[in-house]
Amino acid sequence: MKQKAVALLLPVLFISACSKSPDFSCDGPAVKSTVISTATDHFNNTVSQPGFTNQMSFAAKQLSVLAGGDLEFELETDYEKIKFELRNIRTAKQDRELGNYECKASLVSIKDTRESEIEISYTSETISGGKDAYVKVAGLSDYNIGALGSVLMKEKEFPEKTTRGELSYGTLDSSIGDFMFISNSEIGDQIFQECKALENCEVKAIVEESEYGDMIKKVIYVKKI
């Protein structure tokens, strides 16, 4: 079932400009800065709530499953380092005489080289004879916050290593040198085609490190020595 994002209306924020002719239009610097600040604060408040990290961790695991085991993802927790930008700013409606604007834009979350974006809307209403304005932001639902937070999901990197040793066969798992692998598996089949129990072999593989040893995730080559 397709999920529908519910529009969320955030509190009206008051801004005041220092210049004699302030620009409170959709892409005016003060307006953009206020929208980004509002989005950042709301995002950080939502992400810091109990349960959000668990939901995102579950999503990262699901993403790994969808990748078919070729990729794994882990969740970073330093959400305060996410930067936000407004792109594709459009003026949906404007009243130049009153100085009121209805705006649409793409809100983009950025972390390292990862980006995610959602569509938001906001209004800018000029007051005090054009010297000040109220800015109101909509579209930051929990669903959309989750979409922005997807940049916290980082592809897990695994080292490439080589080991040598005697192949020790076990019913459930086997090992060569510093490497372990599940006996009845595709990886096991690859190794057993080239190396038999008690033979000395060399294996180069991508492994997942742990306190119990290196578990083979992908064989690069295996040969008898």
Steps between C-alpha positions, in 0.01 A plus 500: 500500500636836404554731796376854481700777663289717727570870480625646826461870570776637718465806723520840337844657537558872510795647312624854474734640236779749557502651151277790394344293220474145637430213263235273650426319175524120469873508424583797721807427719320562831205281399719212377713517814188486719354203311828305524536584870143388566550175309830429677354555847193288426713223347738487798212501749328213318813288455591538868167351612505148652428235242607692192848343496347153530273570204789625289717203599222266392475687169876461449469123553209484256706690244777243542249220437371672187858526376507120493796466734741678265486815710451568869404826659566641844340797674711797599385691809660842447184653354608847612755496215228482234480821295184627332453698180205641309498428127254551215329788680174600331249774567156340489310821575590855589342831595764764438287777643462324836837329479359150550644191333404133475805289420606147408848352508708184530648460846824302467685323782873450444751283686839423349415403139145382576193712426124466541224746422133566567255760378388765747294819486529820698349846517651840564265776620635852526400717798602830659490684172733253332770509769423159652339174395347179629620173346298177527630157384293193405589150384734375774300193599662208684494307171694777328739534793577131453572562132739783588662281765580229245833676442603354838503155336854431391615210291710282725855446381675166547877441475671281242744254659711195418574201724678165477445185697359154525136454409317387810160354414200512730138395455374853562803718435854460372817706500823573314767693687332806652183465292173328586209410273173307508566150369168452320497825302592647164829618650564152635434348158752738339770409751439123499528490121863612530604376842424191707506440874851501655656649185694824526335778304515872436182708495451862407159631599286786618434435868298625792722546802387397848652407835462134405684530169447607140186365332524472121237704317634459147779284359739674262713191443595175669789269411681200640861565605 
